[in-house]
Amino acid sequence: MTNIEYQRGAISAGDCISNAWSLVTNKFWLYIGAGLLTLVLISCIPFVNLFIMGPILGGFYYIVLRDMRGEPVEFGMLFKGFEKFVPLMVVGLIASIPGIIFQIFRFTIDMSKFVGGGRNGTGGGPFSQTTPDIRALIAGLSAMVILAVLGFALLSAIWQISLTFAVPLVLEHEIGPIEAIKLSIAAAFSNLGGLILLVILDALVGFLGILALCLGYFVAIPVIFAANAFAYRQVFPLIEQRFNYAPPPPTEYGNFGV
């Protein structure tokens, strides 16, 4: 069992975004380059991205957390997460489970459409002329599919929120992926309101980035990643910060006959 402590109700979503913006703009090109490469590696390389997502995100967290402490940072540190490749890879794979399920579902639907189209090349089919009962059945099935998709989207959001802190926990501490995930879930649900607000603000930052002729999106990405790092630090403050206080005077403890 781990003795890593976390704060409850500690996330200030607005501060996370504003601090992330200040951090990114202070070292603009470093974060633009690191954010762009991170986005490419975890989004644009099919199959391989599942295995490197955790280490790459770990590297980005490494840069941000060092920069927050005023320590020197450089672009090559983006690959520091590969020093803990296996545990971070496991965390990344587990975090990707909803996306993997969705891709399998979409592939199945696409294949069924392809096969159906091949058998009915003229656009007709066994349901080209439907009775009211069949149309009602199709409508009911469609409604069930829509509800299932909405439910899956909600579960996926909860899944991602629950694992928000897993990558930086593995990065900063000598703990395994399962232990980090359990701790992340406990900390996330103890800061659920702040995390939900942060997700909304992250989405708003991304939307504003897209509106800025897409160029702003390359700024929004590192801001979003950095904001999540600030949220992690609010929930898991440095030990030095928690114990950096002056001891009380001896008289505070009483005379004890001295």
C-alpha positions as CSV (number, residue, x, y, z in Angstrom):
1,M,0.0,0.0,0.0
2,T,1.1,3.5,-0.7
3,N,1.4,6.3,1.8
4,I,1.1,9.1,-0.8
5,E,-1.4,11.6,0.4
6,Y,-3.7,13.8,-1.7
7,Q,-5.8,16.9,-1.0
8,R,-9.5,16.9,-1.2
9,G,-11.4,19.7,-3.0
10,A,-8.1,21.3,-3.9
11,I,-8.5,22.0,-7.6
12,S,-9.0,25.6,-8.7
13,A,-9.8,25.1,-12.4
14,G,-9.4,28.8,-13.3
15,D,-6.0,28.9,-11.7
16,C,-4.9,25.8,-13.5
17,I,-5.7,27.4,-16.9
18,S,-4.2,30.8,-16.1
19,N,-1.0,29.3,-14.6
20,A,-0.7,27.0,-17.6
21,W,-1.1,29.9,-20.0
22,S,1.6,31.9,-18.2
23,L,3.9,28.8,-18.2
24,V,3.4,28.1,-21.9
25,T,3.8,31.7,-23.1
26,N,7.0,32.1,-21.0
27,K,8.7,29.3,-23.0
28,F,6.5,29.5,-26.1
29,W,8.4,27.6,-28.7
30,L,9.4,24.8,-26.3
31,Y,5.8,24.1,-25.4
32,I,4.5,24.5,-28.9
33,G,7.1,22.0,-30.2
34,A,6.5,19.6,-27.3
35,G,2.7,19.9,-27.5
36,L,2.7,19.3,-31.3
37,L,5.0,16.3,-31.1
38,T,3.0,14.9,-28.3
39,L,-0.3,15.3,-30.2
40,V,1.2,13.7,-33.3
41,L,2.7,10.7,-31.5
42,I,-0.4,9.9,-29.4
43,S,-3.0,10.6,-32.2
44,C,-1.5,10.0,-35.6
45,I,0.3,6.7,-35.4
46,P,-2.2,3.9,-35.5
47,F,-1.7,1.0,-33.0
48,V,1.8,2.2,-32.0
49,N,0.2,5.2,-30.3
50,L,-1.5,2.9,-27.8
51,F,1.9,1.8,-26.5
52,I,3.7,5.1,-26.4
53,M,0.9,7.4,-25.2
54,G,1.7,6.9,-21.5
55,P,5.5,7.5,-21.8
56,I,5.0,10.5,-24.1
57,L,2.4,12.1,-21.7
58,G,4.8,11.3,-18.9
59,G,7.5,13.2,-20.7
60,F,5.3,16.3,-21.1
61,Y,4.4,16.1,-17.4
62,Y,8.1,15.9,-16.6
63,I,8.8,19.1,-18.5
64,V,5.9,21.0,-16.9
65,L,6.5,19.8,-13.3
66,R,10.2,20.8,-13.6
67,D,9.3,24.2,-15.1
68,M,6.8,24.8,-12.2
69,R,9.7,24.3,-9.8
70,G,11.9,26.8,-11.7
71,E,14.3,24.0,-12.8
72,P,15.9,24.0,-16.3
73,V,13.8,22.3,-19.0
74,E,14.6,21.4,-22.6
75,F,12.8,19.7,-25.5
76,G,14.6,16.4,-25.2
77,M,13.0,15.9,-21.8
78,L,9.8,15.0,-23.6
79,F,11.2,11.5,-23.8
80,K,12.0,11.1,-20.1
81,G,8.8,9.1,-19.7
82,F,10.5,6.2,-21.6
83,E,12.7,5.7,-18.6
84,K,9.6,4.2,-17.0
85,F,8.3,2.8,-20.2
86,V,6.5,-0.4,-19.0
87,P,4.4,1.1,-16.1
88,L,3.5,4.2,-18.1
89,M,2.7,2.0,-21.2
90,V,0.3,0.0,-19.0
91,V,-1.4,3.1,-17.7
92,G,-1.7,4.4,-21.2
93,L,-3.2,1.2,-22.5
94,I,-5.7,1.0,-19.6
95,A,-6.7,4.7,-20.2
96,S,-7.2,3.8,-23.9
97,I,-9.7,1.0,-23.3
98,P,-12.8,3.1,-24.1
99,G,-11.2,4.4,-27.3
100,I,-10.2,0.8,-28.3
101,I,-13.8,-0.4,-27.8
102,F,-15.2,2.5,-29.8
103,Q,-12.8,1.8,-32.7
104,I,-13.8,-1.9,-32.7
105,F,-17.5,-0.9,-32.7
106,R,-17.0,1.6,-35.5
107,F,-15.0,-0.9,-37.6
108,T,-17.8,-3.5,-37.1
109,I,-20.4,-1.0,-38.3
110,D,-18.3,0.1,-41.3
111,M,-17.7,-3.6,-42.3
112,S,-21.4,-4.3,-42.0
113,K,-22.2,-1.3,-44.2
114,F,-19.6,-2.5,-46.7
115,V,-20.9,-6.0,-46.9
116,G,-24.5,-4.8,-47.1
117,G,-23.6,-2.4,-49.9
118,G,-21.8,-5.1,-51.8
119,R,-24.8,-7.4,-51.6
120,N,-27.3,-4.7,-52.6
121,G,-25.3,-2.6,-55.1
122,T,-28.5,-1.1,-56.5
123,G,-29.3,0.5,-53.2
124,G,-32.3,-1.8,-52.6
125,G,-32.5,-4.5,-50.0
126,P,-34.8,-6.6,-48.0
127,F,-36.0,-3.5,-46.1
128,S,-36.3,-1.2,-49.1
129,Q,-40.1,-1.6,-48.8
130,T,-40.9,-1.8,-45.1
131,T,-44.2,-2.2,-43.2
132,P,-45.1,0.1,-40.4
133,D,-44.2,-2.6,-37.9
134,I,-40.7,-3.0,-39.3
135,R,-40.2,0.8,-39.4
136,A,-41.3,1.0,-35.7
137,L,-38.8,-1.8,-34.9
138,I,-36.0,0.1,-36.8
139,A,-36.9,3.3,-35.0
140,G,-36.8,1.5,-31.6
141,L,-33.4,-0.1,-32.4
142,S,-32.1,3.3,-33.5
143,A,-33.2,4.9,-30.2
144,M,-31.5,2.1,-28.3
145,V,-28.3,2.6,-30.2
146,I,-28.3,6.3,-29.5
147,L,-28.9,5.7,-25.8
148,A,-26.1,3.2,-25.8
149,V,-23.7,5.6,-27.5
150,L,-24.6,8.4,-25.0
151,G,-24.1,6.0,-22.1
152,F,-20.8,4.9,-23.5
153,A,-19.7,8.5,-23.9
154,L,-20.6,9.2,-20.3
155,L,-18.7,6.2,-19.0
156,S,-15.7,7.1,-21.2
157,A,-15.7,10.6,-19.7
158,I,-15.8,9.1,-16.1
159,W,-13.0,6.7,-17.1
160,Q,-10.7,9.5,-18.3
161,I,-11.4,11.7,-15.3
162,S,-10.7,8.8,-12.9
163,L,-7.3,8.2,-14.5
164,T,-6.3,11.9,-14.7
165,F,-3.5,11.6,-12.1
166,A,-2.2,8.1,-13.0
167,V,0.5,9.1,-15.4
168,P,2.2,11.8,-13.2
169,L,1.9,9.5,-10.2
170,V,3.9,6.8,-11.9
171,L,6.3,9.4,-13.2
172,E,7.0,11.0,-9.8
173,H,6.8,7.9,-7.5
174,E,8.1,4.4,-7.4
175,I,4.7,2.8,-7.6
176,G,3.2,0.3,-10.1
177,P,0.5,1.2,-12.6
178,I,-2.4,-0.5,-10.8
179,E,-1.5,1.2,-7.5
180,A,-1.3,4.5,-9.4
181,I,-4.7,4.0,-11.0
182,K,-6.3,3.2,-7.7
183,L,-4.8,6.3,-6.1
184,S,-5.8,8.4,-9.1
185,I,-9.4,7.2,-8.9
186,A,-9.6,8.0,-5.1
187,A,-8.1,11.4,-5.6
188,A,-10.2,12.2,-8.7
189,F,-13.5,11.5,-6.9
190,S,-12.3,13.5,-4.0
191,N,-11.9,16.5,-6.4
192,L,-14.7,15.7,-8.8
193,G,-16.2,19.1,-9.0
194,G,-12.9,20.8,-9.8
195,L,-12.0,18.2,-12.4
196,I,-15.3,18.5,-14.2
197,L,-14.9,22.3,-14.3
198,L,-11.4,21.8,-15.6
199,V,-12.6,19.5,-18.3
200,I,-15.1,22.1,-19.4
201,L,-12.5,24.8,-19.4
202,D,-10.1,22.6,-21.3
203,A,-12.7,22.0,-24.0
204,L,-13.4,25.7,-24.2
205,V,-9.6,26.4,-24.6
206,G,-9.5,23.8,-27.4
207,F,-12.6,25.3,-29.1
208,L,-11.1,28.8,-28.9
209,G,-7.9,27.4,-30.4
210,I,-9.8,26.0,-33.4
211,L,-11.6,29.3,-33.9
212,A,-8.3,31.0,-34.1
213,L,-7.8,29.8,-37.7
214,C,-6.6,26.4,-36.2
215,L,-3.2,28.0,-35.4
216,G,-4.4,28.7,-31.9
217,Y,-5.0,25.0,-31.5
218,F,-1.3,24.4,-31.4
219,V,-1.2,26.8,-28.4
220,A,-4.3,25.3,-26.8
221,I,-2.8,21.8,-26.7
222,P,0.1,22.5,-24.4
223,V,-2.0,24.8,-22.3
224,I,-4.5,22.0,-21.7
225,F,-1.7,19.5,-20.9
226,A,-0.1,22.0,-18.6
227,A,-3.4,22.8,-16.9
228,N,-3.8,19.1,-16.0
229,A,-0.3,19.1,-14.6
230,F,-1.2,22.1,-12.4
231,A,-4.3,20.2,-11.2
232,Y,-2.2,17.3,-10.3
233,R,0.2,19.4,-8.3
234,Q,-2.8,21.0,-6.4
235,V,-4.0,17.6,-5.5
236,F,-0.6,16.1,-4.8
237,P,1.6,18.9,-3.5
238,L,5.3,18.5,-3.1
239,I,6.4,17.1,0.2
240,E,8.9,20.0,0.6
241,Q,6.0,22.4,0.2
242,R,3.8,20.6,2.8
243,F,6.5,20.5,5.5
244,N,8.2,23.8,4.8
245,Y,7.1,25.7,7.9
246,A,8.8,27.1,11.0
247,P,8.5,24.9,14.1
248,P,6.5,26.4,17.0
249,P,8.5,27.7,20.0
250,P,9.3,25.2,22.8
251,T,6.9,26.9,25.2
252,E,4.1,25.8,22.8
253,Y,4.4,22.3,24.1
254,G,4.2,23.2,27.8
255,N,6.7,23.4,30.6
256,F,7.0,19.7,31.5
257,G,8.7,20.6,34.8
258,V,11.7,22.2,33.2
